[in-house]
Amino acid sequence: MFSKLKTLTVYHSDKLERKLPVSCVTDLVLLVEVPHRYFVNTYQVLLVLVWQRNSSLENSAYRIGMDMGLLYYGITVLMFALFVQTSFQLQISRSKVESLPGFQGPLPFELETGYVGVGETDDDMQVFYYFIKSENNPEKDPLMLWLTGGPGCSSFSGLAYQIGPLKFKIEEYNGSLPNLVLRPQSWTKVCSIIFVDLPLGTGFSYAKNLTAQRSDWKLVHHAHQFLRKWLIDHPEFLSNKFYMGADSYAGIPAPAIVQEISNGNEKGLQPWINLQGYLLGNPMTTRRERNEQIPFAHGMALISDELFASLQKNCKGEFVNVDSKNELCLRDIDSLDECLSEINMFYILDRYCKDDSRVQHEALWRRSLTQKLKASLSSHVTVPEISCQIYGFFLGTQWANDKSVRKALHIREGTIGEWRRCYTTDFERDIPNSFEIHVNLSTKGYRSLIYSGDHDAVIPFISTQAWIRALNYSIVDDWRAWLVDGQVGGYTRTYSNQMTFATVKGSGHTAPEYKPDEGFAMFTRWISNVPL
């Protein structure tokens, strides 16, 4: 093959061994990028091969003044690089999806699905993703990695129910494939988004040993490894501004992912990621959010003044770890359960559906918040009433388990049995809280948007305000309304550490799902770095 090789130039990250004259480039240029992690104590290597017929290797080297020792060294590195590149392709697979069952006609946006191997044995641990290019200017627009909470809920939730370009058409289920329609308020109008199924075992991601690979920190490491590998495979996005996005329970691991990306950049890991900041919706942060749920319920007139006063007195403000011997406190909690037994805690303005697996109050209110989220988001659902919010979740389950859908999404056969929106596989919660991580990130100059649907009783806005206030940063833009079409979309406050807090008025736990216009306006302004 080298009889047709005209020149071989080896570039290092800190110096250029030999710059190839443009005049030498005549026929074909092949770019081979070798990931940094394949080289021990050396630099990333960039190899440019220029082919030309009827030109010997020695003559070509002589013409551009290249030392033959360097040239043969380059060839040796090339052989290794080609081996690495071949192996690397086995770790990442991607496919373009031009149409989807249930959607009429070709997709009017670019969708890619694929797998990225993570961990020590890449073939054993495969992370599935959906990637949607910005519908505006993907070469310039930001890139965001989106992680849905749970833990264990597929990022398909974010794509199909909150911020993606598709949603299910709500109509009576007759056994046929549910239909998809476009969402006008898709965040992909202004941003390219990778929706990733993590932790392993979530959505279409899989691993041979799930139990050993499911914890907060392993999720963080897998997400970081996923992102760097994905960017190596998509080098056209390396210069785009990068943001991390997440909601609900993912408020615990997502800031840690941002921190690990930042640390990796500082250590010189390749590729360098153009990290700008992160955004979190109704995020769990301290794992003590339940202590703010009772004041929220009182403020929303869900419990009486007398019961609230009794709860404060008898439980002494502690509702996370209740003393089992405190009979007065337990009695008050029973009264609380009764008052809230027919309230949808994820969106208190929404109707309560008796078969809604998200609202199992009597048992859930006695558990910690993380246990509550795990139980309420994951139970298998039969056909709910069409007027219930979870009816859309039911349609999603039927759609994702259809053989034609799996074929269209290029799902590997035999890797996943029944697809569920949320799984309940054992998960180790080894990040106690993310507060200190926020403190660390804010000193590095990253931008952040923390938003809250103001009618979410699971992670109420007053809980989020409490930990933000504890950061003790000065206010640069005080509490004010932000508007959408001349109407109040919510309220916002901006801090000196480039953190913006915003409420979404009249919305719930997944704010863009309930208020798509307001959610889109909020995101578009923030990602464009303009005031809400």
Beta strands, then each sheet from edge to edge (+ up, - down):
strand 1: 5-11
strand 2: 28-33
strand 3: 46-51
strand 4: 92-97
strand 5: 111-117
strand 6: 125-132
strand 7: 143-147
strand 8: 166-168
strand 9: 180-182
strand 10: 192-196
strand 11: 206-207
strand 12: 242-247
strand 13: 275-281
strand 14: 447-453
strand 15: 475-484
strand 16: 487-495
strand 17: 499-504
sheet 1: 1+ 3- 2+
sheet 2: 4+ 5- 6+ 10- 7- 12- 13- 14- 17- 16+ 15-
sheet 3: 4+ 5- 6+ 11-
sheet 4: 8+ 9-
end
